[in-house]
Every structure is written in structure tokens, then in C-alpha cells.
Amino acid sequence: MVHINSLKKCRYMLCAIFVLLTICVWNETRKSIHISWNLESMRIEKTVLPAIQWDRSQFSVTKNKDVTEIIQERAKSNIFITDVQNSKTSKTLLELVKPEHNFKVWDKDSSSKTLIVRLQRVRQNYLKMNKYNVTFLGGKPSSKLHAGELLCELKNRVNMTMLKRAEIPSNDSEWKEYLPMKSLGEEVRQLGRCAVVSSAGSIKSSGLGSEIDSHDAVLRFNGAPTIGYHHDVGGKTTYRLINSQLVTLEEHQFLTNSVYNSGILVMWDPAPYHAEVSEWYRRPDYNFFDNYKTYRQKYPDQPFYILHPQTQWQIWDILQENSPEDIQPNPPSSGLLGILLMMDLCDEVNVYEFIPSKRKTDICHYYQRFQDRACVMGAYHPLLFEKNLVKKINQGKDEHIYVKGRVTLPGFRKIQC
């Protein structure tokens, strides 16, 4: 019995010794591997790292990080690592290229399917209504036009002229005498860099005022104010494009608000589709003539032009031809009219927040709090399709749209067709 107990004790002791030896061997093996890797790391640091003169203070080295981890961390800062162990034959040990930023901006192929249900219904209603008797007979191109072709279409087919006295019926000679004698081109010199400032709510908090005022000329829309908003929209006003509704309705205070006394005024009124001036004159969208006459009597030195009524439909035709679906049969927005007006007068046009930036909002105007998705996507005007066109002819970067809402377009004089 005593012999058996002694034998068991010996077995337990042998097992304990075996386990202890196993642990010791494993520790020694791990230590040798770690020393080997550290020696290799030191070799890399002595050869590669000093050769490319890294600033070691920029690394956060701890006991838990080896050279590989440090290199991976530094890769996030877009360092290019060159293998100099054999500088004559070896070019790259590890090349880390700065990734392109994917700025999510307006899709130039946007369709009405992207509209909310309410605006899809509004669009369909306008298509059925066809207030201006649009009978579009043009076709659609078999393939999409590239930017240069679109610019040439706009340059060659859109005539950004102003209404002339001779075009008004002779039996209303008193009214037409108040139209300017000089053409718009004679009123101003040839302009270099120009800015078109949208009234969109997204321009608020942009801090773009100084950049906007640095242009040779600045165009604004309707009653958009500058006082109190200089930091975001600037203060310079060279042109102000207004619609006939604003001139006609008393609620807009056109005859008394001082905002309409600076810059050259250009007004437009919706006309029947490709109507002659005489037809439009008999039935304008808004009967603005009395207020126009009163304003000219009150401010005889204030230049005040009327955009030719056929211009709007020349632009509309190009929009429809380059849209795969039917667009609203209503005139283009003041925004697009203003853009093309400045392209006709300037060598370069920077348009702000017509295509929304990262500050995109449903707030309609930067000086109001009213919100409506239609102000960005369009309802009465084919605004969605206008933005598609402007995005296609943009010569700036998506980054500029995303950060500043800025689109850069060439003036018609600079376009070679």
C-alpha cells in the first residue's frame, strides 16, 4: 500500500516538472522571436527612415506599437515612403496616394423621379395646363451633348437683347418713350469677372461677401437686400434682374423701396410661346406698364431695361432638347435668365448657390424664413432641368460647388464654336 502511494507521488511530480519545462521553453521561444523582430525593426529604422528624413516627433510610439503600425498611422497623413536601400534600381517601398475627395453635389442627370411626391404632381399639373401654349416641335439629340456643344448652342441660339422702342406698337408712343435710348451693351463697358448671386437660403452663413464683391460686376435678383447681409452676399450691385410681378403688385413696394434704386434694372415678363412682341404687348403676364412709366418719371437717370420676350423661349427650347423627359411648359427662372445675361456681358461668370452647396436648405431666401422644397427643385419653373444644364457646362470643380456653391462659366465671347 505504501509502495503504491509513493508511485503516485512520483507520477504527479514528473507531470509538474514536464509542465514547468514546457512553459519555460515557450517563454524562451517567444522572447527570441520578439528580439529577432526588434532587430529587424531597428535595421529598417536605420536604413529607410533616416534616408527619407521623417520627423519622428510626429509619431506616437508606445510599447504596444511596432514600426509597421507606425508606418500605417503615418500613411493616414499621406506620406510617400521611398525605398532607398537600393536607390539606383529600386523606386518605391510603399506608395500611399492621397485619396480623391468624393464631394456629393448636384447630379447633372437628375430626373423628376427625384422630386418629392407633391412636386411630381405639381409638375404634372403644369404639363397639362400649358398656360403659354407651348407647341415644342424640336427633337432631342440622339446622344448627350458635351459641355462645349451645349455652350455653343446657348451662344448661337439665345439672343440676350433688350426691348427696343421701335418694337412697341406705334399707337402707344407715350409709354415706349420711357424705354432707354442706349442699348445695355452701350451702358456698360466690357466686363471681365462677374458674379451672379442667388437669393437661396443656402448662401446664409457662407462668408462669401468679400469674394463676391471682388468681381467686376455683380448681379442680384428681385428684392434681395445686402444691408445686414454683407458678410455672406457682399454689398456691390451692378445689375438687378426683377420680374414683372414684383413691379406690378403693390405688396412689393417697387416704387418706394430704395433697394431698387441701385444698379442697372432689367425686368422680364412671361410671354406666350415664341410670340411676336405685338402679341405679348397685347396680353402681358402682368400689366406692369403704368408702374414702369411712373418709376421712370420718378427716377429718370436710373437705367431700366426690359428683356426681350422671345429670349425666354429660346432658352426653354434648349432646355427641353437636352432633357430626356418633358419639362414644365413655363418660362425659365430668373436665375437662369440672369446667368445667361451675365455670360453675354462678361468674360467669366461665377454663379453662387444656384446649384446648392453643403449648406443646402429648403429655406427659399436668405433674408426670409419661408421654407419650400420647390424653391430648390422647381415647381412653376423647370428649375431641376435648369440646374442639370448649368452643372453640365460648369468649368469649375465639384469641391467649389460643395464648399461655396460656386459654378464657373465662360462668357460667350470666350467660347470658340
C-alpha positions as CSV (number, residue, x, y, z in Angstrom):
1,M,0.0,0.0,0.0
2,V,2.8,2.4,0.9
3,H,4.6,1.4,-2.4
4,I,1.5,2.4,-4.5
5,N,1.2,5.8,-2.8
6,S,4.9,6.5,-3.4
7,L,4.5,5.6,-7.1
8,K,1.5,8.0,-7.5
9,K,3.5,10.9,-5.9
10,C,6.4,10.3,-8.3
11,R,4.0,10.5,-11.3
12,Y,2.5,13.8,-10.0
13,M,5.9,15.2,-9.6
14,L,7.0,14.2,-13.1
15,C,3.9,15.8,-14.6
16,A,4.5,19.0,-12.7
17,I,8.1,19.1,-13.9
18,F,7.0,18.5,-17.5
19,V,4.5,21.3,-17.4
20,L,7.1,23.7,-15.9
21,L,9.7,22.8,-18.6
22,T,7.1,23.4,-21.3
23,I,6.3,26.8,-20.0
24,C,9.9,27.8,-19.8
25,V,10.6,26.6,-23.4
26,W,7.6,28.6,-24.7
27,N,8.8,31.8,-23.0
28,E,12.3,31.4,-24.4
29,T,11.0,30.9,-27.9
30,R,8.6,33.9,-27.7
31,K,11.5,36.1,-26.4
32,S,13.8,35.1,-29.2
33,I,11.1,35.9,-31.8
34,H,10.5,39.3,-30.2
35,I,14.2,40.1,-30.2
36,S,14.5,39.0,-33.8
37,W,11.7,41.3,-34.9
38,N,13.1,44.2,-32.9
39,L,16.5,43.8,-34.5
40,E,14.8,43.8,-38.0
41,S,12.8,46.8,-37.0
42,M,16.0,48.6,-35.9
43,R,17.5,47.7,-39.3
44,I,14.6,49.3,-41.1
45,E,14.7,52.4,-39.0
46,K,18.5,52.8,-39.6
47,T,18.2,52.4,-43.4
48,V,14.8,53.6,-44.6
49,L,13.5,56.1,-42.1
50,P,16.6,58.4,-41.7
51,A,17.0,58.4,-45.5
52,I,13.6,60.0,-46.1
53,Q,14.0,62.3,-43.1
54,W,10.8,61.7,-41.2
55,D,10.0,63.9,-38.3
56,R,9.9,61.3,-35.5
57,S,8.2,63.7,-33.2
58,Q,5.0,63.3,-35.3
59,F,4.7,59.6,-34.4
60,S,3.1,58.4,-31.2
61,V,5.3,55.4,-30.3
62,T,4.4,53.2,-27.4
63,K,5.3,49.7,-26.1
64,N,2.3,48.3,-27.9
65,K,3.2,49.7,-31.4
66,D,5.9,48.5,-33.7
67,V,7.3,50.0,-36.9
68,T,4.7,48.5,-39.1
69,E,1.9,50.1,-37.0
70,I,3.8,53.5,-37.1
71,I,4.0,53.3,-40.9
72,Q,0.3,52.6,-41.1
73,E,-0.5,55.5,-38.9
74,R,1.7,57.8,-40.9
75,A,0.0,56.6,-44.1
76,K,-3.1,58.3,-42.9
77,S,-1.3,61.6,-43.2
78,N,-0.5,60.9,-46.9
79,I,3.3,60.4,-46.6
80,F,5.1,58.9,-49.5
81,I,7.7,56.3,-48.4
82,T,10.5,55.6,-50.8
83,D,12.8,52.6,-50.6
84,V,16.4,53.9,-50.5
85,Q,18.1,50.7,-49.8
86,N,18.9,50.5,-53.4
87,S,18.3,54.0,-54.7
88,K,19.7,53.2,-58.2
89,T,17.3,50.4,-59.1
90,S,14.5,50.5,-56.5
91,K,11.9,53.3,-56.7
92,T,9.2,52.6,-54.2
93,L,8.9,50.6,-51.0
94,L,5.4,51.8,-50.2
95,E,3.5,54.4,-52.1
96,L,0.5,55.9,-50.4
97,V,-1.6,58.2,-52.6
98,K,-3.8,60.9,-51.3
99,P,-7.4,59.7,-51.9
100,E,-9.7,61.9,-54.1
101,H,-12.5,63.6,-52.0
102,N,-15.9,62.5,-53.3
103,F,-17.9,65.7,-52.9
104,K,-21.6,64.9,-53.3
105,V,-23.0,67.6,-55.4
106,W,-25.9,68.1,-57.9
107,D,-26.3,65.2,-60.3
108,K,-26.3,66.6,-63.8
109,D,-28.7,63.8,-64.9
110,S,-31.3,64.4,-62.2
111,S,-34.8,63.5,-63.2
112,S,-38.3,64.2,-62.0
113,K,-38.2,60.9,-60.1
114,T,-36.0,62.5,-57.5
115,L,-38.8,65.0,-56.7
116,I,-41.0,64.5,-53.7
117,V,-44.5,63.3,-54.5
118,R,-46.1,66.7,-54.1
119,L,-43.7,68.3,-56.6
120,Q,-44.1,65.5,-59.0
121,R,-47.9,66.2,-59.0
122,V,-47.3,69.9,-59.4
123,R,-45.1,69.3,-62.4
124,Q,-47.7,67.0,-64.0
125,N,-50.4,69.7,-63.4
126,Y,-48.3,72.3,-65.2
127,L,-47.7,69.9,-68.1
128,K,-51.5,69.6,-68.5
129,M,-52.2,73.3,-68.0
130,N,-49.8,74.6,-70.7
131,K,-50.7,78.2,-70.0
132,Y,-48.3,79.6,-72.6
133,N,-49.5,77.4,-75.5
134,V,-46.2,75.7,-75.9
135,T,-46.0,73.6,-79.1
136,F,-42.5,72.3,-79.0
137,L,-41.6,70.8,-82.4
138,G,-37.9,70.3,-81.8
139,G,-36.3,66.9,-81.3
140,K,-33.9,65.5,-78.8
141,P,-30.3,64.7,-79.6
142,S,-29.5,61.1,-80.3
143,S,-26.6,61.4,-77.9
144,K,-25.9,63.7,-75.0
145,L,-24.1,66.9,-75.9
146,H,-20.9,67.6,-74.1
147,A,-20.2,70.9,-72.3
148,G,-18.6,72.6,-75.3
149,E,-21.5,71.7,-77.6
150,L,-24.0,73.0,-75.1
151,L,-22.2,76.2,-74.7
152,C,-22.2,76.8,-78.4
153,E,-25.9,76.1,-78.5
154,L,-26.5,78.8,-75.9
155,K,-24.2,81.2,-77.6
156,N,-25.6,80.8,-81.1
157,R,-29.3,80.4,-80.4
158,V,-30.0,82.7,-77.4
159,N,-30.2,86.4,-78.1
160,M,-30.0,88.3,-74.8
161,T,-31.3,91.6,-76.2
162,M,-33.5,94.2,-74.6
163,L,-36.8,95.5,-75.8
164,K,-36.4,98.5,-78.2
165,R,-38.7,101.4,-78.7
166,A,-39.2,100.6,-82.4
167,E,-40.7,97.2,-81.5
168,I,-43.6,98.7,-79.5
169,P,-46.8,99.4,-81.5
170,S,-46.9,103.0,-82.7
171,N,-50.3,103.7,-81.2
172,D,-48.7,103.7,-77.7
173,S,-45.9,106.1,-78.3
174,E,-46.2,107.8,-74.9
175,W,-45.2,104.6,-73.0
176,K,-42.4,103.5,-75.2
177,E,-40.6,106.9,-74.9
178,Y,-39.6,105.8,-71.4
179,L,-37.5,102.9,-72.7
180,P,-33.7,103.6,-72.6
181,M,-32.2,105.1,-75.7
182,K,-28.9,103.3,-75.2
183,S,-28.6,99.5,-75.5
184,L,-27.4,97.6,-72.5
185,G,-24.1,96.9,-74.2
186,E,-23.6,100.7,-74.6
187,E,-24.5,101.4,-71.0
188,V,-21.6,99.3,-69.6
189,R,-18.1,98.5,-70.7
190,Q,-16.9,95.0,-71.5
191,L,-16.7,93.1,-68.2
192,G,-14.2,90.6,-67.1
193,R,-15.1,88.5,-64.0
194,C,-18.7,88.7,-62.9
195,A,-20.8,87.2,-60.1
196,V,-24.4,86.1,-60.1
197,V,-25.7,85.9,-56.5
198,S,-28.6,83.6,-55.9
199,S,-31.1,84.6,-53.2
200,A,-31.1,81.0,-52.0
201,G,-31.2,80.3,-48.2
202,S,-28.1,78.2,-48.5
203,I,-25.9,81.3,-49.0
204,K,-26.6,82.3,-45.4
205,S,-23.6,81.8,-43.2
206,S,-21.3,81.3,-46.2
207,G,-19.0,84.2,-45.5
208,L,-18.7,84.8,-49.3
209,G,-19.3,88.5,-49.2
210,S,-15.7,89.7,-49.8
211,E,-15.2,87.1,-52.6
212,I,-18.4,88.3,-54.3
213,D,-17.5,92.0,-54.1
214,S,-14.1,91.3,-55.7
215,H,-15.8,90.8,-59.1
216,D,-16.0,93.5,-61.7
217,A,-19.8,93.3,-61.7
218,V,-22.4,91.6,-59.5
219,L,-26.0,90.7,-60.5
220,R,-28.7,90.2,-57.9
221,F,-32.4,89.2,-58.1
222,N,-35.7,90.9,-57.3
223,G,-35.7,92.5,-53.8
224,A,-32.7,90.6,-52.4
225,P,-31.1,93.0,-49.8
226,T,-27.4,93.5,-49.0
227,I,-27.7,95.7,-45.9
228,G,-27.3,93.4,-42.9
229,Y,-26.1,90.5,-45.0
230,H,-22.7,91.9,-46.3
231,H,-20.7,89.1,-44.8
232,D,-22.5,86.4,-46.8
233,V,-23.6,88.2,-50.0
234,G,-21.4,91.3,-50.3
235,G,-22.6,94.8,-51.0
236,K,-21.9,95.5,-54.6
237,T,-24.9,95.6,-57.0
238,T,-24.2,96.3,-60.7
239,Y,-27.4,94.7,-62.1
240,R,-30.7,93.7,-60.6
241,L,-32.9,91.3,-62.6
242,I,-36.6,91.6,-61.5
243,N,-39.8,90.0,-62.6
244,S,-42.9,91.9,-63.7
245,Q,-44.9,90.6,-60.8
246,L,-42.6,92.5,-58.4
247,V,-43.0,95.7,-60.5
248,T,-46.8,95.4,-60.6
249,L,-48.1,94.3,-57.2
250,E,-48.2,96.9,-54.5
251,E,-47.1,94.5,-51.8
252,H,-43.6,94.5,-53.2
253,Q,-43.3,98.3,-52.9
254,F,-41.4,98.7,-56.1
255,L,-41.9,102.4,-56.4
256,T,-40.8,103.2,-52.8
257,N,-38.2,100.6,-51.7
258,S,-34.7,102.0,-52.1
259,V,-33.3,98.6,-52.9
260,Y,-34.4,99.2,-56.5
261,N,-32.5,102.4,-56.9
262,S,-29.0,100.9,-57.2
263,G,-27.5,99.1,-60.2
264,I,-29.0,98.7,-63.7
265,L,-32.5,97.3,-63.6
266,V,-33.5,94.6,-66.0
267,M,-37.1,93.3,-66.0
268,W,-38.7,90.3,-67.7
269,D,-42.3,89.3,-68.2
270,P,-43.5,85.8,-69.2
271,A,-44.8,85.8,-72.8
272,P,-46.7,83.3,-74.9
273,Y,-44.5,80.7,-76.6
274,H,-42.4,82.3,-79.3
275,A,-44.9,85.2,-79.6
276,E,-44.2,88.3,-81.5
277,V,-43.7,91.5,-79.4
278,S,-47.0,92.8,-80.6
279,E,-48.9,89.7,-79.3
280,W,-47.1,89.8,-76.0
281,Y,-47.7,93.5,-75.6
282,R,-51.5,93.0,-76.0
283,R,-51.6,90.4,-73.2
284,P,-48.6,90.5,-70.9
285,D,-48.5,88.2,-67.9
286,Y,-48.6,91.2,-65.6
287,N,-49.7,94.7,-66.7
288,F,-46.6,96.5,-65.4
289,F,-46.6,99.3,-67.9
290,D,-48.1,102.1,-65.7
291,N,-45.6,101.3,-62.9
292,Y,-42.7,101.2,-65.3
293,K,-43.7,104.6,-66.6
294,T,-44.2,106.0,-63.1
295,Y,-40.8,104.7,-62.0
296,R,-39.0,106.2,-65.0
297,Q,-40.6,109.6,-64.3
298,K,-39.6,109.4,-60.7
299,Y,-36.0,108.2,-61.4
300,P,-35.2,109.4,-64.9
301,D,-31.4,108.7,-64.5
302,Q,-31.9,105.1,-63.3
303,P,-31.3,102.7,-66.3
304,F,-34.2,100.3,-66.6
305,Y,-34.4,97.7,-69.4
306,I,-36.9,95.1,-70.4
307,L,-35.6,91.7,-71.6
308,H,-36.9,90.8,-75.0
309,P,-39.9,88.4,-74.5
310,Q,-38.6,85.9,-77.1
311,T,-35.4,85.3,-75.2
312,Q,-37.0,83.1,-72.5
313,W,-38.3,80.6,-75.0
314,Q,-35.1,80.4,-76.9
315,I,-33.6,79.2,-73.6
316,W,-36.5,76.9,-72.9
317,D,-36.1,75.1,-76.2
318,I,-32.5,74.2,-75.5
319,L,-33.5,73.0,-72.0
320,Q,-36.2,70.7,-73.5
321,E,-34.0,69.4,-76.3
322,N,-31.4,68.3,-73.7
323,S,-33.8,66.8,-71.2
324,P,-34.9,63.2,-71.7
325,E,-38.3,63.9,-70.3
326,D,-40.9,66.7,-70.7
327,I,-40.2,69.8,-68.7
328,Q,-42.7,72.3,-67.3
329,P,-44.0,74.4,-70.3
330,N,-43.3,77.6,-68.4
331,P,-40.5,80.1,-68.8
332,P,-37.1,79.6,-67.2
333,S,-36.4,81.0,-63.8
334,S,-34.9,84.5,-63.2
335,G,-31.9,82.6,-62.0
336,L,-31.1,81.0,-65.4
337,L,-32.0,84.2,-67.2
338,G,-29.6,86.2,-65.1
339,I,-26.8,83.6,-65.6
340,L,-27.1,83.9,-69.4
341,L,-27.4,87.7,-69.3
342,M,-24.0,87.9,-67.5
343,M,-22.5,85.3,-69.8
344,D,-23.4,87.7,-72.6
345,L,-21.7,90.6,-70.9
346,C,-18.7,89.1,-69.1
347,D,-15.6,87.0,-69.9
348,E,-16.1,84.8,-66.8
349,V,-19.2,84.3,-64.6
350,N,-19.1,82.8,-61.1
351,V,-22.6,81.8,-60.0
352,Y,-23.2,81.4,-56.3
353,E,-25.7,78.9,-54.8
354,F,-27.8,78.3,-57.9
355,I,-26.6,74.8,-57.5
356,P,-26.7,74.2,-53.8
357,S,-23.6,73.7,-51.6
358,K,-23.2,71.6,-48.4
359,R,-25.4,74.3,-46.8
360,K,-28.4,73.1,-48.9
361,T,-31.7,74.0,-47.2
362,D,-35.4,74.3,-48.0
363,I,-35.4,77.9,-46.9
364,C,-36.3,79.8,-50.0
365,H,-34.4,83.1,-49.5
366,Y,-31.5,84.1,-47.2
367,Y,-33.5,87.1,-46.0
368,Q,-36.7,85.2,-45.1
369,R,-37.7,82.1,-43.1
370,F,-40.2,80.7,-45.5
371,Q,-39.4,77.0,-46.5
372,D,-40.5,75.1,-49.6
373,R,-38.7,72.3,-51.4
374,A,-39.9,73.9,-54.7
375,C,-37.5,76.8,-54.3
376,V,-34.6,74.4,-54.8
377,M,-36.2,71.7,-57.1
378,G,-38.7,73.8,-59.0
379,A,-42.5,73.8,-59.4
380,Y,-43.6,76.6,-61.8
381,H,-40.2,76.9,-63.4
382,P,-38.3,73.9,-64.8
383,L,-35.7,74.5,-62.2
384,L,-34.5,70.9,-61.8
385,F,-33.6,70.8,-65.5
386,E,-32.0,74.3,-65.4
387,K,-29.6,73.1,-62.7
388,N,-28.8,70.0,-64.8
389,L,-27.8,72.2,-67.7
390,V,-25.7,74.5,-65.5
391,K,-23.9,71.6,-63.9
392,K,-23.1,70.2,-67.3
393,I,-21.4,73.4,-68.5
394,N,-19.7,74.1,-65.3
395,Q,-15.9,74.6,-65.7
396,G,-15.1,74.6,-62.0
397,K,-14.6,71.8,-59.5
398,D,-17.1,69.9,-57.6
399,E,-15.2,71.0,-54.5
400,H,-16.1,74.6,-55.3
401,I,-19.8,73.7,-55.6
402,Y,-19.7,71.7,-52.3
403,V,-17.9,74.3,-50.2
404,K,-19.0,77.6,-51.8
405,G,-22.0,76.7,-54.1
406,R,-19.9,78.2,-56.9
407,V,-20.2,77.3,-60.5
408,T,-17.8,78.9,-63.0
409,L,-18.9,79.5,-66.6
410,P,-17.2,81.2,-69.6
411,G,-18.6,84.3,-71.2
412,F,-19.9,83.9,-74.7
413,R,-17.1,86.0,-76.1
414,K,-14.6,83.3,-74.8
415,I,-16.4,80.4,-76.4
416,Q,-15.0,79.1,-79.7
417,C,-17.6,77.4,-81.8
